[in-house]
Amino acid sequence: MPIDAGSLHFLVGPAIALMVIGLLLLFLRWAFASGSSSGKPVRREELLTPVATLTRRESALALRAVLSDAGIRSTIREPAAHRADVLVFPEDLARARALALSFGD
C-alpha cells in the first residue's frame, strides 16, 4: 500500500516527543524553583544581620566567641582589608547588640 506523499503523519511522533519534553521542562522548573516570592534566589547574606564591624579579624573572632558563649550563632564576613563584620540571625540581633556594646575591642 503506497503512502501519500502529501501526508504529514510522519510528524506526529516528533511532535508528541517535543510536547513531552516541554512538559518535563515546565515541571522541573516548578519543582526546583527557589521558593522565593520575588522570583530571585535568596542570598545567604540577606538572612544574616551585621551586629558589629571591627578593624581586626582577631577582635571579630573574640566577639564571636562571646556570642557563642551566650548561645548566639554568628559568622564573620571580611568585605575589605582591615574590616571584619560579625553577622547574626535577626532573631538574635537584640541580645547580640547588647553583648557587642559591652565587648571591648
OpenMM code with the backbone's topology and positions (N, CA, C; nanometers):
from openmm import Vec3, app, unit

residues = "MET PRO ILE ASP ALA GLY SER LEU HIS PHE LEU VAL GLY PRO ALA ILE ALA LEU MET VAL ILE GLY LEU LEU LEU LEU PHE LEU ARG TRP ALA PHE ALA SER GLY SER SER SER GLY LYS PRO VAL ARG ARG GLU GLU LEU LEU THR PRO VAL ALA THR LEU THR ARG ARG GLU SER ALA LEU ALA LEU ARG ALA VAL LEU SER ASP ALA GLY ILE ARG SER THR ILE ARG GLU PRO ALA ALA HIS ARG ALA ASP VAL LEU VAL PHE PRO GLU ASP LEU ALA ARG ALA ARG ALA LEU ALA LEU SER PHE GLY ASP".split()
positions = [
    Vec3(0.0835, -0.1165, 0.0000),
    Vec3(0.0000, 0.0000, 0.0000),
    Vec3(0.0886, 0.1235, 0.0000),
    Vec3(0.0794, 0.2089, -0.0951),
    Vec3(0.1645, 0.3267, -0.1038),
    Vec3(0.1228, 0.4349, -0.0040),
    Vec3(0.2231, 0.5121, 0.0416),
    Vec3(0.1986, 0.6229, 0.1349),
    Vec3(0.1807, 0.7502, 0.0541),
    Vec3(0.0781, 0.8262, 0.0900),
    Vec3(0.0512, 0.9523, 0.0218),
    Vec3(0.1652, 1.0493, 0.0516),
    Vec3(0.2251, 1.1056, -0.0512),
    Vec3(0.3390, 1.1960, -0.0355),
    Vec3(0.3002, 1.3266, 0.0327),
    Vec3(0.1749, 1.3660, 0.0311),
    Vec3(0.1307, 1.4911, 0.0926),
    Vec3(0.0902, 1.4752, 0.2372),
    Vec3(0.0947, 1.3555, 0.2922),
    Vec3(0.0514, 1.3308, 0.4293),
    Vec3(0.1582, 1.3766, 0.5291),
    Vec3(0.1153, 1.4266, 0.6426),
    Vec3(0.2084, 1.4743, 0.7461),
    Vec3(0.2113, 1.3804, 0.8674),
    Vec3(0.1668, 1.2558, 0.8499),
    Vec3(0.1623, 1.1637, 0.9631),
    Vec3(0.3008, 1.1348, 1.0207),
    Vec3(0.4049, 1.1534, 0.9453),
    Vec3(0.5405, 1.1281, 0.9953),
    Vec3(0.5850, 1.2337, 1.0970),
    Vec3(0.5114, 1.3436, 1.1102),
    Vec3(0.5447, 1.4480, 1.2078),
    Vec3(0.4760, 1.4263, 1.3429),
    Vec3(0.3829, 1.3360, 1.3505),
    Vec3(0.3076, 1.3135, 1.4741),
    Vec3(0.3997, 1.2650, 1.5866),
    Vec3(0.4836, 1.1692, 1.5608),
    Vec3(0.5744, 1.1159, 1.6640),
    Vec3(0.6684, 1.2217, 1.7194),
    Vec3(0.7427, 1.2946, 1.6330),
    Vec3(0.8300, 1.4003, 1.6861),
    Vec3(0.7534, 1.5118, 1.7574),
    Vec3(0.6328, 1.5448, 1.7117),
    Vec3(0.5541, 1.6493, 1.7780),
    Vec3(0.5157, 1.6059, 1.9191),
    Vec3(0.4760, 1.4814, 1.9348),
    Vec3(0.4426, 1.4306, 2.0681),
    Vec3(0.5667, 1.4301, 2.1569),
    Vec3(0.6807, 1.3906, 2.1030),
    Vec3(0.8061, 1.3891, 2.1807),
    Vec3(0.8428, 1.5306, 2.2267),
    Vec3(0.8288, 1.6297, 2.1401),
    Vec3(0.8596, 1.7681, 2.1776),
    Vec3(0.7638, 1.8197, 2.2854),
    Vec3(0.6365, 1.7826, 2.2764),
    Vec3(0.5410, 1.8242, 2.3801),
    Vec3(0.5751, 1.7613, 2.5145),
    Vec3(0.6140, 1.6358, 2.5149),
    Vec3(0.6525, 1.5688, 2.6401),
    Vec3(0.7764, 1.6351, 2.6997),
    Vec3(0.8743, 1.6663, 2.6172),
    Vec3(0.9957, 1.7345, 2.6666),
    Vec3(0.9598, 1.8714, 2.7233),
    Vec3(0.8724, 1.9452, 2.6549),
    Vec3(0.8299, 2.0764, 2.7045),
    Vec3(0.7598, 2.0665, 2.8386),
    Vec3(0.6712, 1.9689, 2.8535),
    Vec3(0.6031, 1.9490, 2.9816),
    Vec3(0.7005, 1.9089, 3.0913),
    Vec3(0.7982, 1.8268, 3.0560),
    Vec3(0.9014, 1.7899, 3.1539),
    Vec3(0.9810, 1.9111, 3.1997),
    Vec3(1.0173, 1.9979, 3.1057),
    Vec3(1.0914, 2.1191, 3.1413),
    Vec3(1.0100, 2.2099, 3.2327),
    Vec3(0.8819, 2.2267, 3.2040),
    Vec3(0.7967, 2.3081, 3.2907),
    Vec3(0.7861, 2.2483, 3.4306),
    Vec3(0.7697, 2.1171, 3.4371),
    Vec3(0.7623, 2.0520, 3.5670),
    Vec3(0.8919, 2.0691, 3.6459),
    Vec3(1.0058, 2.0488, 3.5807),
    Vec3(1.1347, 2.0624, 3.6502),
    Vec3(1.1584, 2.2050, 3.6963),
    Vec3(1.1176, 2.3018, 3.6168),
    Vec3(1.1328, 2.4425, 3.6566),
    Vec3(1.0505, 2.4700, 3.7818),
    Vec3(0.9289, 2.4157, 3.7859),
    Vec3(0.8443, 2.4342, 3.9024),
    Vec3(0.9020, 2.3598, 4.0236),
    Vec3(0.9472, 2.2368, 4.0043),
    Vec3(0.9945, 2.1533, 4.1143),
    Vec3(1.1218, 2.2074, 4.1781),
    Vec3(1.2092, 2.2672, 4.0988),
    Vec3(1.3364, 2.3156, 4.1509),
    Vec3(1.3404, 2.4669, 4.1655),
    Vec3(1.2254, 2.5309, 4.1734),
    Vec3(1.2201, 2.6759, 4.1934),
    Vec3(1.2754, 2.7092, 4.3312),
    Vec3(1.3256, 2.8309, 4.3482),
    Vec3(1.3895, 2.8714, 4.4732),
    Vec3(1.2910, 2.8869, 4.5871),
    Vec3(1.1635, 2.9056, 4.5572),
    Vec3(1.0657, 2.9244, 4.6632),
    Vec3(1.0531, 3.0690, 4.7062),
    Vec3(1.1304, 3.1571, 4.6501),
    Vec3(1.1237, 3.2983, 4.6822),
    Vec3(1.0045, 3.3612, 4.6100),
    Vec3(0.9292, 3.4455, 4.6809),
    Vec3(0.8113, 3.5064, 4.6192),
    Vec3(0.8488, 3.6102, 4.5145),
    Vec3(0.9678, 3.6679, 4.5233),
    Vec3(1.0080, 3.7691, 4.4262),
    Vec3(1.0647, 3.7075, 4.2983),
    Vec3(1.0892, 3.5781, 4.2992),
    Vec3(1.1400, 3.5119, 4.1806),
    Vec3(1.2912, 3.5059, 4.1758),
    Vec3(1.3614, 3.5833, 4.2576),
    Vec3(1.5071, 3.5764, 4.2589),
    Vec3(1.5522, 3.4943, 4.3789),
    Vec3(1.6640, 3.4235, 4.3678),
    Vec3(1.7092, 3.3408, 4.4796),
    Vec3(1.7517, 3.4261, 4.5988),
    Vec3(1.7281, 3.3751, 4.7192),
    Vec3(1.7663, 3.4451, 4.8410),
    Vec3(1.9141, 3.4220, 4.8657),
    Vec3(1.9886, 3.5292, 4.8837),
    Vec3(2.1318, 3.5164, 4.9115),
    Vec3(2.1518, 3.4951, 5.0607),
    Vec3(2.2557, 3.4250, 5.0960),
    Vec3(2.2830, 3.3922, 5.2360),
    Vec3(2.3025, 3.5178, 5.3200),
    Vec3(2.3651, 3.6222, 5.2631),
    Vec3(2.3914, 3.7441, 5.3390),
    Vec3(2.2628, 3.8147, 5.3791),
    Vec3(2.1551, 3.7962, 5.3019),
    Vec3(2.0292, 3.8609, 5.3350),
    Vec3(1.9637, 3.7965, 5.4564),
    Vec3(2.0023, 3.6765, 5.4908),
    Vec3(1.9462, 3.6094, 5.6065),
    Vec3(2.0145, 3.6529, 5.7357),
    Vec3(2.1333, 3.7074, 5.7262),
    Vec3(2.2105, 3.7473, 5.8429),
    Vec3(2.2157, 3.8994, 5.8531),
    Vec3(2.2273, 3.9490, 5.9751),
    Vec3(2.2299, 4.0927, 6.0002),
    Vec3(2.3611, 4.1289, 6.0683),
    Vec3(2.4286, 4.2356, 6.0222),
    Vec3(2.5527, 4.2757, 6.0886),
    Vec3(2.5240, 4.3304, 6.2283),
    Vec3(2.6032, 4.2861, 6.3229),
    Vec3(2.5883, 4.3339, 6.4601),
    Vec3(2.7056, 4.4233, 6.4991),
    Vec3(2.8204, 4.4045, 6.4344),
    Vec3(2.9386, 4.4869, 6.4635),
    Vec3(3.0350, 4.4814, 6.3459),
    Vec3(3.1064, 4.5924, 6.3265),
    Vec3(3.2132, 4.5983, 6.2273),
    Vec3(3.3410, 4.6345, 6.3016),
    Vec3(3.4404, 4.5484, 6.2883),
    Vec3(3.5664, 4.5667, 6.3601),
    Vec3(3.6808, 4.5789, 6.2603),
    Vec3(3.7916, 4.6361, 6.3058),
    Vec3(3.9056, 4.6579, 6.2166),
    Vec3(3.9995, 4.5385, 6.2090),
    Vec3(3.9918, 4.4492, 6.3076),
    Vec3(4.0821, 4.3341, 6.3070),
    Vec3(4.0037, 4.2039, 6.3123),
    Vec3(4.0517, 4.1068, 6.2416),
    Vec3(3.9867, 3.9752, 6.2409),
    Vec3(3.9924, 3.9110, 6.3793),
    Vec3(4.1000, 3.9301, 6.4510),
    Vec3(4.1139, 3.8721, 6.5848),
    Vec3(4.0058, 3.9249, 6.6785),
    Vec3(3.9757, 4.0540, 6.6675),
    Vec3(3.8696, 4.1123, 6.7503),
    Vec3(3.7345, 4.0540, 6.7130),
    Vec3(3.7124, 4.0339, 6.5850),
    Vec3(3.5866, 3.9745, 6.5396),
    Vec3(3.5736, 3.8308, 6.5906),
    Vec3(3.6837, 3.7565, 6.5894),
    Vec3(3.6814, 3.6200, 6.6422),
    Vec3(3.6530, 3.6190, 6.7923),
    Vec3(3.7083, 3.7176, 6.8651),
    Vec3(3.6834, 3.7259, 7.0085),
    Vec3(3.5364, 3.7585, 7.0364),
    Vec3(3.4796, 3.8514, 6.9604),
    Vec3(3.3378, 3.8837, 6.9766),
    Vec3(3.2512, 3.7628, 6.9416),
    Vec3(3.2910, 3.6930, 6.8401),
    Vec3(3.2167, 3.5731, 6.8005),
    Vec3(3.2200, 3.4684, 6.9117),
    Vec3(3.3312, 3.4570, 6.9814),
    Vec3(3.3403, 3.3635, 7.0946),
    Vec3(3.2470, 3.4065, 7.2078),
    Vec3(3.2392, 3.5375, 7.2341),
    Vec3(3.1487, 3.5888, 7.3379),
    Vec3(3.0039, 3.5565, 7.3006),
    Vec3(2.9699, 3.5782, 7.1734),
    Vec3(2.8344, 3.5488, 7.1268),
    Vec3(2.8051, 3.3987, 7.1368),
    Vec3(2.9018, 3.3178, 7.1027),
    Vec3(2.8844, 3.1733, 7.1090),
    Vec3(2.8618, 3.1269, 7.2529),
    Vec3(2.9345, 3.1872, 7.3473),
    Vec3(2.9151, 3.1527, 7.4891),
    Vec3(2.7735, 3.1866, 7.5359),
    Vec3(2.7127, 3.2877, 7.4733),
    Vec3(2.5759, 3.3272, 7.5080),
    Vec3(2.4725, 3.2466, 7.4297),
    Vec3(2.5181, 3.1541, 7.3459),
    Vec3(2.4262, 3.0708, 7.2687),
    Vec3(2.3763, 3.1364, 7.1407),
    Vec3(2.4497, 3.2356, 7.0921),
    Vec3(2.4104, 3.3073, 6.9705),
    Vec3(2.4990, 3.2611, 6.8562),
    Vec3(2.4362, 3.2113, 6.7486),
    Vec3(2.5126, 3.1686, 6.6306),
    Vec3(2.5545, 3.2921, 6.5526),
    Vec3(2.6787, 3.2917, 6.5048),
    Vec3(2.7295, 3.4069, 6.4304),
    Vec3(2.8344, 3.3617, 6.3298),
    Vec3(2.8694, 3.4539, 6.2412),
    Vec3(2.9748, 3.4285, 6.1443),
    Vec3(3.0458, 3.5596, 6.1157),
    Vec3(3.1580, 3.5490, 6.0459),
    Vec3(3.2384, 3.6679, 6.0129),
    Vec3(3.2458, 3.6823, 5.8623),
    Vec3(3.2318, 3.8063, 5.8158),
    Vec3(3.2486, 3.8390, 5.6743),
    Vec3(3.3560, 3.9461, 5.6662),
    Vec3(3.4486, 3.9287, 5.5733),
    Vec3(3.5554, 4.0266, 5.5538),
    Vec3(3.5408, 4.0894, 5.4153),
    Vec3(3.4608, 4.1970, 5.4027),
    Vec3(3.4358, 4.2568, 5.2714),
    Vec3(3.5533, 4.3375, 5.2172),
    Vec3(3.6433, 4.3819, 5.3045),
    Vec3(3.7581, 4.4625, 5.2606),
    Vec3(3.8731, 4.4413, 5.3585),
    Vec3(3.9887, 4.4912, 5.3196),
    Vec3(4.1047, 4.4823, 5.4083),
    Vec3(4.0791, 4.5654, 5.5338),
    Vec3(4.1204, 4.5153, 5.6466),
    Vec3(4.1060, 4.5827, 5.7758),
    Vec3(3.9602, 4.6087, 5.8112),
    Vec3(3.8735, 4.5160, 5.7717),
    Vec3(3.7322, 4.5272, 5.8071),
    Vec3(3.6746, 4.3864, 5.8215),
    Vec3(3.6130, 4.3618, 5.9357),
    Vec3(3.5500, 4.2322, 5.9617),
    Vec3(3.4124, 4.2577, 6.0218),
    Vec3(3.3101, 4.2079, 5.9556),
    Vec3(3.1730, 4.2216, 6.0046),
    Vec3(3.1338, 4.0933, 6.0772),
    Vec3(3.0720, 4.1086, 6.1928),
    Vec3(3.0169, 3.9944, 6.2655),
    Vec3(2.8675, 3.9943, 6.2370),
    Vec3(2.8165, 3.8813, 6.1850),
    Vec3(2.6773, 3.8700, 6.1439),
    Vec3(2.6042, 3.7685, 6.2308),
    Vec3(2.4774, 3.8007, 6.2608),
    Vec3(2.3933, 3.7095, 6.3389),
    Vec3(2.2566, 3.6975, 6.2710),
    Vec3(2.1783, 3.6006, 6.3134),
    Vec3(2.0428, 3.5865, 6.2631),
    Vec3(1.9544, 3.6941, 6.3251),
    Vec3(1.8542, 3.7417, 6.2524),
    Vec3(1.7708, 3.8519, 6.3009),
    Vec3(1.7056, 3.8268, 6.4372),
    Vec3(1.6688, 3.7036, 6.4674),
    Vec3(1.6036, 3.6770, 6.5961),
    Vec3(1.6997, 3.6930, 6.7149),
    Vec3(1.8303, 3.6905, 6.6907),
    Vec3(1.9300, 3.7070, 6.7966),
    Vec3(1.9899, 3.8480, 6.8000),
    Vec3(1.9410, 3.9369, 6.7160),
    Vec3(2.0046, 4.0673, 6.6980),
    Vec3(2.0062, 4.1515, 6.8252),
    Vec3(1.8960, 4.1601, 6.8987),
    Vec3(1.8899, 4.2451, 7.0185),
    Vec3(1.9903, 4.1982, 7.1246),
    Vec3(1.9916, 4.0677, 7.1512),
    Vec3(2.0865, 4.0150, 7.2500),
    Vec3(2.2303, 4.0332, 7.2034),
    Vec3(2.2544, 4.0127, 7.0734),
    Vec3(2.3905, 4.0247, 7.0199),
    Vec3(2.4392, 4.1689, 7.0283),
    Vec3(2.3505, 4.2646, 6.9995),
    Vec3(2.3915, 4.4061, 7.0101),
    Vec3(2.4257, 4.4436, 7.1532),
    Vec3(2.3488, 4.3934, 7.2486),
    Vec3(2.3777, 4.4223, 7.3890),
    Vec3(2.5151, 4.3663, 7.4279),
    Vec3(2.5450, 4.2468, 7.3818),
    Vec3(2.6768, 4.1882, 7.4117),
    Vec3(2.7873, 4.2614, 7.3363),
    Vec3(2.7607, 4.3049, 7.2143),
    Vec3(2.8623, 4.3754, 7.1364),
    Vec3(2.8950, 4.5108, 7.1973),
    Vec3(2.7944, 4.5766, 7.2555),
    Vec3(2.8195, 4.7046, 7.3205),
    Vec3(2.9079, 4.6900, 7.4442),
    Vec3(2.8928, 4.5788, 7.5141),
    Vec3(2.9747, 4.5562, 7.6336),
    Vec3(3.1123, 4.4974, 7.5987),
    Vec3(3.1288, 4.4590, 7.4723),
    Vec3(3.2539, 4.3978, 7.4271),
    Vec3(3.3570, 4.5074, 7.4032),
    Vec3(3.4735, 4.4944, 7.4645),
    Vec3(3.5823, 4.5907, 7.4433),
    Vec3(3.6714, 4.5464, 7.3311),
    Vec3(3.6923, 4.6316, 7.2301),
    Vec3(3.7745, 4.5993, 7.1128),
    Vec3(3.9182, 4.5846, 7.1499),
] * unit.nanometer
topology = app.Topology()
chain = topology.addChain("A")
for resn in residues:
    res = topology.addResidue(resn, chain)
    for name in ("N", "CA", "C"):
        topology.addAtom(name, app.Element.getBySymbol(name[0]), res)
